[in-house]
Amino acid sequence: MRSVVIIACIVFTTVSALAQAPSTSSDFVVRATKRWQRGDLNGAIADYTRAIKLDPKNANAYYNRAAVRDLKGDHAGSVRDNTKAIALNPKDGDAYFNRALAQKAKGDLDAAIADLTRSIAMNPKDAVAYNERGRVWRDKGLPDAA
């Protein structure tokens, strides 16, 4: 019985240490996501940035940091991060969709339409992407183009 308690304490201590002090890119992504969920957007960005420094090919870290930046109103930063995520994983239609939203927020409607068109090509059953592209066409004053 005593050895079970000691082993449980060791496991708990190890898990707690990992949660408090991430050491890998994946660890930082996990903590960043938890911070994002709690509303700590600055902490989330800092952890996603650390994840990227540890693994510059971590497309997920760029993608998620882009989403947080967009929430904070940093649409240019969101576009940059989504662009990097797309470069690392060009088949990710969601990154095109999210970049389109940031492009739209920046007022670059032509770029938004282009990204939404790419997103739709990758996910042809994504009704939300079709709807968003229609909204952008409407915002351009061309509702019939939708």
The 8 nearest C-alpha neighbors of each residue, nearest first, counted from 0:
[[1, 3, 2, 4, 5, 6, 7, 8],
 [0, 2, 4, 3, 5, 6, 7, 8],
 [3, 1, 5, 4, 0, 6, 7, 8],
 [2, 4, 6, 0, 1, 5, 7, 8],
 [3, 5, 7, 1, 2, 6, 8, 0],
 [6, 4, 2, 8, 7, 3, 9, 1],
 [5, 7, 9, 3, 8, 4, 2, 10],
 [8, 6, 4, 10, 5, 9, 11, 3],
 [9, 7, 5, 11, 6, 10, 12, 4],
 [8, 10, 6, 12, 7, 11, 13, 5],
 [9, 11, 13, 7, 12, 8, 14, 6],
 [12, 10, 8, 14, 13, 9, 15, 7],
 [11, 13, 15, 9, 10, 14, 8, 16],
 [14, 12, 16, 10, 15, 11, 9, 17],
 [15, 13, 17, 11, 16, 12, 10, 18],
 [16, 14, 12, 18, 17, 13, 11, 19],
 [15, 17, 13, 19, 14, 18, 20, 12],
 [18, 16, 14, 20, 15, 19, 21, 13],
 [19, 17, 15, 16, 20, 14, 21, 30],
 [20, 18, 16, 17, 15, 21, 14, 30],
 [19, 21, 17, 18, 16, 22, 15, 26],
 [22, 20, 26, 17, 27, 23, 18, 19],
 [21, 23, 26, 20, 24, 27, 17, 25],
 [24, 22, 26, 25, 21, 27, 53, 50],
 [23, 25, 50, 27, 26, 53, 54, 28],
 [24, 26, 28, 23, 27, 29, 50, 22],
 [27, 25, 21, 23, 29, 24, 28, 22],
 [26, 28, 30, 24, 50, 46, 29, 25],
 [29, 27, 31, 25, 26, 30, 47, 32],
 [30, 28, 26, 32, 27, 31, 25, 33],
 [29, 31, 33, 27, 32, 28, 34, 26],
 [32, 30, 43, 28, 34, 46, 33, 29],
 [31, 33, 35, 29, 34, 30, 28, 36],
 [34, 32, 36, 30, 35, 31, 37, 29],
 [33, 35, 39, 31, 37, 43, 32, 36],
 [36, 34, 32, 38, 43, 40, 39, 33],
 [35, 37, 33, 34, 38, 32, 39, 40],
 [38, 36, 34, 35, 39, 33, 40, 32],
 [37, 39, 35, 36, 40, 34, 43, 33],
 [40, 38, 34, 35, 42, 41, 37, 43],
 [39, 41, 43, 35, 42, 38, 44, 67],
 [40, 42, 44, 43, 39, 45, 35, 34],
 [43, 41, 45, 39, 40, 44, 46, 34],
 [42, 44, 31, 40, 46, 34, 35, 41],
 [43, 45, 47, 41, 46, 42, 64, 48],
 [46, 44, 42, 48, 43, 47, 41, 49],
 [45, 47, 49, 31, 43, 48, 27, 44],
 [48, 46, 50, 44, 49, 60, 45, 28],
 [47, 49, 45, 51, 46, 50, 44, 52],
 [48, 50, 46, 52, 51, 47, 45, 53],
 [51, 49, 24, 47, 53, 27, 48, 52],
 [52, 50, 55, 54, 48, 53, 49, 57],
 [53, 51, 49, 50, 54, 55, 48, 24],
 [52, 54, 50, 51, 24, 49, 55, 23],
 [53, 55, 51, 56, 52, 57, 24, 50],
 [54, 56, 51, 57, 52, 53, 50, 58],
 [57, 55, 54, 58, 87, 51, 84, 60],
 [58, 56, 59, 60, 54, 55, 51, 61],
 [59, 57, 84, 61, 60, 87, 56, 62],
 [58, 60, 62, 57, 61, 63, 84, 28],
 [59, 61, 63, 47, 58, 62, 57, 64],
 [62, 60, 64, 80, 58, 84, 59, 63],
 [63, 61, 59, 65, 60, 81, 84, 64],
 [62, 64, 66, 65, 60, 61, 59, 67],
 [63, 65, 67, 61, 66, 62, 44, 47],
 [66, 64, 77, 68, 80, 62, 63, 67],
 [65, 67, 63, 69, 64, 68, 70, 77],
 [68, 66, 70, 64, 69, 65, 71, 63],
 [69, 67, 73, 65, 71, 77, 70, 66],
 [68, 70, 72, 74, 66, 73, 71, 67],
 [71, 69, 67, 68, 72, 66, 73, 40],
 [70, 72, 68, 69, 73, 67, 40, 74],
 [71, 73, 69, 70, 74, 68, 75, 104],
 [74, 72, 68, 69, 76, 75, 71, 77],
 [73, 75, 77, 101, 69, 76, 72, 78],
 [74, 76, 78, 77, 73, 79, 105, 101],
 [77, 75, 79, 73, 74, 78, 80, 68],
 [76, 78, 65, 74, 80, 75, 68, 69],
 [77, 79, 75, 81, 98, 76, 80, 82],
 [80, 78, 76, 82, 77, 81, 75, 83],
 [79, 81, 65, 83, 61, 77, 82, 78],
 [82, 80, 84, 78, 83, 62, 79, 98],
 [83, 81, 79, 85, 80, 84, 78, 86],
 [82, 84, 86, 80, 85, 81, 87, 79],
 [85, 83, 58, 81, 87, 61, 82, 86],
 [84, 86, 89, 88, 82, 87, 83, 81],
 [87, 85, 83, 84, 89, 88, 82, 58],
 [86, 88, 84, 85, 58, 89, 83, 56],
 [87, 89, 85, 90, 86, 91, 84, 58],
 [90, 88, 85, 91, 86, 87, 84, 92],
 [89, 91, 88, 92, 121, 85, 94, 93],
 [92, 90, 93, 89, 94, 88, 85, 95],
 [91, 93, 118, 95, 94, 121, 90, 96],
 [92, 94, 96, 95, 91, 97, 118, 98],
 [93, 95, 97, 96, 92, 91, 81, 98],
 [96, 94, 98, 92, 114, 93, 118, 97],
 [97, 95, 93, 99, 94, 98, 115, 118],
 [98, 96, 94, 100, 99, 95, 93, 101],
 [97, 99, 95, 101, 78, 100, 96, 81],
 [98, 100, 111, 102, 96, 97, 114, 101],
 [99, 101, 103, 97, 98, 102, 104, 96],
 [100, 102, 104, 74, 98, 103, 99, 78],
 [103, 101, 99, 105, 107, 111, 100, 104],
 [102, 104, 106, 100, 108, 105, 101, 107],
 [103, 105, 101, 106, 102, 100, 74, 107],
 [106, 104, 102, 103, 107, 101, 74, 75],
 [105, 107, 103, 104, 108, 102, 101, 111],
 [108, 106, 102, 103, 110, 105, 109, 111],
 [107, 109, 111, 103, 110, 106, 112, 135],
 [108, 110, 112, 111, 107, 113, 103, 102],
 [111, 109, 113, 108, 112, 107, 114, 102],
 [110, 112, 99, 108, 114, 102, 109, 113],
 [113, 111, 115, 109, 110, 114, 132, 116],
 [112, 114, 110, 116, 111, 115, 109, 117],
 [115, 113, 117, 95, 111, 99, 116, 112],
 [114, 116, 118, 112, 117, 113, 96, 99],
 [115, 117, 119, 113, 114, 118, 112, 120],
 [118, 116, 120, 114, 115, 119, 113, 121],
 [117, 119, 92, 115, 121, 116, 120, 95],
 [118, 120, 123, 122, 116, 121, 117, 115],
 [121, 119, 117, 118, 123, 122, 116, 92],
 [120, 122, 118, 119, 92, 123, 117, 90],
 [121, 123, 119, 124, 125, 120, 118, 92],
 [124, 122, 119, 120, 125, 121, 118, 126],
 [123, 125, 122, 126, 119, 129, 128, 127],
 [126, 124, 127, 128, 122, 123, 119, 129],
 [127, 125, 129, 128, 124, 130, 123, 131],
 [126, 128, 130, 125, 129, 131, 132, 124],
 [129, 127, 131, 130, 126, 125, 132, 115],
 [130, 128, 126, 132, 127, 131, 133, 125],
 [131, 129, 127, 133, 128, 132, 126, 134],
 [130, 132, 134, 128, 133, 129, 127, 135],
 [131, 133, 135, 129, 134, 130, 112, 115],
 [134, 132, 145, 130, 136, 131, 135, 137],
 [135, 133, 137, 131, 132, 136, 138, 130],
 [134, 136, 138, 132, 137, 133, 139, 131],
 [135, 137, 139, 133, 141, 138, 142, 134],
 [136, 138, 142, 134, 140, 141, 135, 139],
 [137, 139, 135, 140, 136, 134, 141, 142],
 [140, 138, 136, 137, 141, 135, 108, 142],
 [141, 139, 137, 138, 142, 136, 135, 143],
 [140, 142, 136, 137, 139, 143, 144, 138],
 [143, 141, 137, 144, 136, 145, 140, 133],
 [144, 142, 145, 141, 136, 137, 133, 140],
 [145, 143, 142, 141, 136, 133, 137, 140],
 [144, 133, 143, 142, 136, 132, 141, 137]]
